[in-house]
Structure formats: C-alpha cells, structure tokens
Amino acid sequence: AVLSVDAEPGVWWHMFAYTIREADRERVLVHLLSAPLRDNIADNKDGMVRKITDTSVTYKGAGTVDRAWEVSPYMEGWERPLTAQGKTVKPSDFYLWKIVILELNGGA
C-alpha cells in the first residue's frame, strides 16, 4: 500500500515490488511488466505487447525520494536517472519490461 502505479494501458507490478534495506539507505524496486494482449498468457504466442505510456510511480510511505532511476536492457546504457516530483517519478515509455528504483530518505 506504500506504492501506486498508473500506466496506459496498464502494467503488472503488485507482485514485483521489493524493498531493499542496507546500512544507511532504503531502496524500493518496482518491476513494471506489460500485460499480455490476452488474459491467458499461454495463448499470447505472437509475442506482441502494447507500448506502455504515461507511467507514474508514486511512493506513499514515510520519508522522501532522494534519487530515482529507471533500468532496462532495452534502453541504451541500461539505466537513466529520473527526476522525482515530490514522491512521484515518470519513467519513459516502454514495451515489455522496466525497473524503477527509488532511493528513500527517512523511510519506514
């Protein structure tokens, strides 16, 4: 309940969000996966996926987002910094899979 994700036409992410705590920092990793074109993923043999646009990831927990970046093997350079607007970041458009990483300050 500490995250919300909005995207068009929608993504799977609920079961693919993790918190990593290290000695002096906390990071939230959110895997964004394009949903298959059909409900039954086994029937989606043609491999086509929709382009995911207008995505926002919002952290609703305690603390602030100090840094954020997106990671994907489908981007040149594999990672790119994101600018947090408050507790929300907006990753670039994608087709299949992207990871958003939020580094927190004062998280629970």
N, C-alpha and C positions, 0 to 999 in steps of 0.2 A: 504493500500500500504506500510505500515511500516513493514510487515512481509512477509516472504516467507517460504514455507514448501515443502520439497522434501521427497518423500517416495516411496517405492516399495511395492505393485503395485499401490499405491496412497491412499490418505485419504481425507475425508471431513473435512474441518476446517474453511473455509471462514466465515461461519455464526456462528461459535462457538469460536470466539476470542474476548476477552474483556480486557479493561484497567481498573485497579482499582487504584485510587489515594487516598492516605492517607496524613496525615500532612507532613511527611518528606520522603515519598517514593512513587514510582510508580511501579506497577506490571502489567505484561501482562500475561493473562491466555489463553492458546491455547488448546482447546479440539480437540484431534485427534481421528476421528472415522473411523473404517474400512468400506469401501463402501460395499454394499451388492453384492452378486455374480451376481445378475440380476439387470437390470436397475429399474424394478418395485419392490420396496421394499416389497410390499404386496405379491408378488409371491415367495419371498425368505423364504418359510416356513420351510425349513430344518435346518435353523439356522447356516449353515456353513459360515465361513468367512475365508478370506486368512490371512496368517501371514504377518504383516507389518514389513519390514526390511529396513535397510539403511536410516533411517529417519534423517532429519536435519531440525531444526527450526532456522531461521535467523532473527534477529531484524535489520531493516534497517533505523530506526529513529535516532533522535538526542540522544546523551548520550551513555553510555556503559552498558553492562550487568554485574552487580556486583555479583549476585548469581543466580543460577538456580537449579531447581529440577523437577523431574517427580513424578506424583501421579497417583495411580491406585489401585482399590480394588482387582485387580488380581495379585499384587506383594506382596511378603512377606514384612511386615512392612508398606505397603501402600505408602511410599514415599522414594525417594532416591535422593541424591544430584547429579547434573550434572556439569561437568566442561565446562565452556564456553571457546571456542577458538575464541577469538575476540568477535563477536556478534552472533556466531553460537553455538548451542548445539546439541548433538546427543543422543536422548533418546534410551533406549534399545528396542528390538523388542517386538511386542505385537500382539494380535489377534483382540480385539474388540474395546477397548477404553483406552485412556491415556490422562492425562492432563500434559502439560509442563507449568511451571511458570518461568517467567523471572523477576527478580527484577532489576530495572534500576537505574542508577545514571545520573542525568543531562538530563533526558528525557524531551520531549516537553510537 
